[in-house]
């Protein structure tokens, strides 16, 4: 199951440090050379085995359009490399029972990382994206880039030790950062809720520290990838994932592709200006107008103001009080829901998505979701269906795991395979 991340895998060679492909080192490829054709065929067979296995050589020949001898040659090559393994035979109507093969998902492993305002979460997964281990590490003093990279290195080491994974078996790491992230340059341009995160070359820092193929992404975009891969938005080509926690952001899928925008700021809805928010110039190093109202800190500040600075509560606790009927909390809830609904309707008029998925610690609070849904449903124009994430706090981390498997696959397939994967959208 996979969905293409447009503009990401097509230029892996430029934007991530990749170890040598796992094809024979003596296979020199180039225009008109036989090695190139073989490499493309092997890449296609591996893709099909991953997508449809266990399957027979005849199945693969029909699906690929390649001849049985070509398929058999590719399978033998992949078996020699350990990427494909036999799983027995299938019943036959006559003649020799066909041998079945499947992808060896334990051939290697990947790491997904979600960097939050208060913690760094890591997940170790096999090459099919099945998570086999997790580590959660608390961030102290808002977490400078150097501190966070050191934490990530330590977390990866913990996962390796706990599960007996040799370093050579780790293929890739994908990280989500809570801010504006330039995938092509591998830079986090800003992360207002962390300390000293301005134009941080996070991809290079992590790659140099861990020696792994590394890719970075905005954390909410990873949440959208997670929802598209195995969550609420499976099989939905046009949707918006809205993450509301300490900050506010959105991951935008259009025509089955994650949309980043010219300057990588698509989906930064925390900077929307709607009625009830402050006006003035926008500053990417500061929380945005919408975020200042509906983000966790905005809700908490509103509560403090309503109570004269007394009885500080977390945003989720304030929403719990609103659900219980507390008048001051209800007032804050109604304002938050109205501002959020107006932001969603503004997005919907421009993008017209089929679905908006609520995620994050605040976004998945039932009372906020229900209050917002009631307001949005009053609209008779461009009102999308709203749904809460079924992945909850796992959406970003699973999105990072999925992205890491795509980077690893690009290495397994080699450059020709990476280009082929990039030019097709795999059915889920």
Secondary structure, DSSP 8 states (H G I E B T S, - for coil): -----TTTGGGHHHHS-----SS-TT----TT-HHHHHHHHHHHHHHHHHHH-SEEHHHHHHHH---HHHHHHHHHHHHHHTSEEEEEE---SSSS--EEEEE-GGG-EEEEEEE-SSEEEEEEEETT--EEEEEEEE--TT--HHHHHHHHHHHHHHHHHHHT--GGGEEEEEEEESSEEETTTTEEEE-TTSTT-EEE-HHHHHHHHH-SEEEEEEHHHHHHHHHHHHSTTTT-SSEEEEEESSSEEEEEEETTEEE--TTS-TT-GGG---TTS--S---TTS--HHHHHHSHHHHHHHHHHHTTT-S---HHHHHHHHHHT-HHHHHHHHHHHHHHHHHHHHHHHHH--SEEEEESTTTT-HHHHHHHHHHHTT-SSS--EEEE-SSGGGHHHHHHHHHHHHHHHHHHHHHHHHHHHHTS----
